[in-house]
Amino acid sequence: MIRHLGRYREITGVLVKYGFGAALEGIVPPLARLGLWTRASADGGVPFYRRVRLAMEELGPTFIKFGQILSTRRELLPQPLAEELTRLTDEVAPLPFETVRPVIEECCGPVEDAFASFDRTPVAAASLAQVHHAVLKDGTEVAVKVQRPGIRKVIEEDLEILASLARQIEERYPDLALYNPVGLVQEFSVQIRRELDFVQEGKHAEVLGHNLKDLPRVVVPDIFWDHSGPRLLTMTYIEGVRIDDLEGITATGVRPETVADLLLTSYLKQVFEDGFFHADPHTGNLLVTRDGTLAFVDFGTVGVLRPERRDTFIRLMSGVVDEDVERIVAAYHDLGVVPAEEDLDAFKDEIYATLRQFRTYELGQVDFEEVMQQIPDTLRRYHLTVPLTMMQVVKVLIFLTAICRDLDPGFNFPAHAGPRIAEIRKKHLLSLEHLAEVSRAAEGWFGDLLELPQTANTTLKKVAAGSVKFYIESPDMLALGASIRYAARLLLIGMVAAGFMMGSSLVMLSTDRPVSAGLCSVVSSVTFLGYLAAVVIGVAAVYMVLVRRR
């Protein structure tokens, strides 16, 4: 903590400024808090969740990215907070060209030798990188994404601090351990380190481009590896308007409804057919060119789904469309999202109520966007955590339905997507990949079947030899066993008390013959002690009975 004291003080100062100082008690080092508690809070009546967002923006790139990741975990956060975090902006003032020149030249050599021209003023700037327009020697227009110098060191320092804060939070606030702060920070650390590796981002772009190459009017920029490296990424320059710029789209002569159809088709293919999808879908990462082509940009965050997970998500979506609660719960179960047994009926009732609540009775269809918005709230109420990929898919589907509805007011997700998803599933069931899965499963079943006679023979021999033991565990049986053991203890105590009583009585009866005064005194003492022991043991037994009844 001490070696990051300066940064701790910056973080503490910002949080105190926005009214979160009290929450830091016992979490940040005392030296980091020194002299900061007396600062005036800048809340000024600003809503709580907005202050969270403003504080994260002021804390810089690590916290902005962390907030953006948290916004996808809607099963953990209150919906207003998740909505506020989606508004986190990652726009910063660009760095001077001479500051980023060394990053370019460490990969490409002298800028003048590597490019025919290079625009020193960036076309976009964010906290991790900025983008310049340039032209290669062969005349190809490119976008050059340059990582900000020193940003990796800043990120690594903040990640260490976040990890320490997460551990302190779990220790100081045990109720928050349910949300696994340490695990969230670890998950985020892996993701942001991947975003800092531009080689990985370039590979993501190539995979996505290969998968979408057969879709007409959908494009992914090509990567120029001779001009790329871990901190530099050079790709085809694509000029277009943002997908939420309806006026700009209309001005090009392209119908927004056509763009909505392209967007829906491309994402359904990515998620449910390829299992590799662009997982950072916001309006700045999707462009529409003058000829109506849909372009994907920025590939730092992608989602990957195994084949069986893809099929599970298809069943989940079809269950929502068909209002089939059992199919939805079965899909949740396959995803590892299972409520406690005593909550299962209430969980099903809530899902059904949500489906009915957002049903469009005129069309007989469920409002898919509203239902997807409600899923995280339901999961949070039952304290269910889910795989990151599930929330990435939910985020994509929420964005997809919202932006398609903006582009096409008459858009209805079940009507547009239902037939395509059914076709994708049919194609998956008939694919060589699925047939190979079935073949592997059948091979395993056949092997188990062949082993069945040998297994049965071995088991019967063990039973005949008396070497098989059966363990039966039942709450009722355990309670019965405990009662029997308790009764046996009481019986033993009663027998001991009776023994003392009978022994003392025999001693007393044996004194009918003349004895000396001294011997008579000893006999009386022994008899008294015997009777006393019997009374004490009897009282103890009665007490045990009374306590057990309570």
Sequence and secondary structure as in RCSB ss.txt:
>XXXX:A:sequence
MIRHLGRYREITGVLVKYGFGAALEGIVPPLARLGLWTRASADGGVPFYRRVRLAMEELGPTFIKFGQILSTRRE
LLPQPLAEELTRLTDEVAPLPFETVRPVIEECCGPVEDAFASFDRTPVAAASLAQVHHAVLKDGTEVAVKVQRPG
IRKVIEEDLEILASLARQIEERYPDLALYNPVGLVQEFSVQIRRELDFVQEGKHAEVLGHNLKDLPRVVVPDIFW
DHSGPRLLTMTYIEGVRIDDLEGITATGVRPETVADLLLTSYLKQVFEDGFFHADPHTGNLLVTRDGTLAFVDFG
TVGVLRPERRDTFIRLMSGVVDEDVERIVAAYHDLGVVPAEEDLDAFKDEIYATLRQFRTYELGQVDFEEVMQQI
PDTLRRYHLTVPLTMMQVVKVLIFLTAICRDLDPGFNFPAHAGPRIAEIRKKHLLSLEHLAEVSRAAEGWFGDLL
ELPQTANTTLKKVAAGSVKFYIESPDMLALGASIRYAARLLLIGMVAAGFMMGSSLVMLSTDRPVSAGLCSVVSS
VTFLGYLAAVVIGVAAVYMVLVRRR
>XXXX:A:secstr
 GGGHHHHHHHHHHHHHTT GGGGTTTS HHHHTTTTTS    TT  HHHHHHHHHHHH HHHHHHHHHHTT TT
TS HHHHHHHTT   B     HHHHHHHHHHHHS HHHHEEEE SS SEEBSSEEEEEEEETTS EEEEEEE TT
HHHHHHHHHHHHHHHHHHHHHH GGGGGG HHHHHHHHHHHHHHHT HHHHHHHHHHHHHHHTTSTTEE   B G
GG BTTEEEEE    EETT HHHHHHTT  HHHHHHHHHHHHHIIIIIISEEE    GGGEEE TTS EEE   S
 EEE  HHHHHHHHHHHHHHHHT HHHHHHHHHHTT    GGGHHHHHHHHHHHHHHTEETTTTEE HHHHHHHH
HHHHHHTT    HHHHHHHHHHHHHHHHHHHH TT  HHHHHHHHHHHHHHHHHTSHHHHHHHHHHHHHHHHHHH
HHHHHHHHHHHHHHHT        HHHHHHHHHHHHHHHHHHHHHHHHHHHHHHHHHHHGGGS   HHHHHHHHH
HHHHHHHHHHHHHHHHHHHHHHHH 
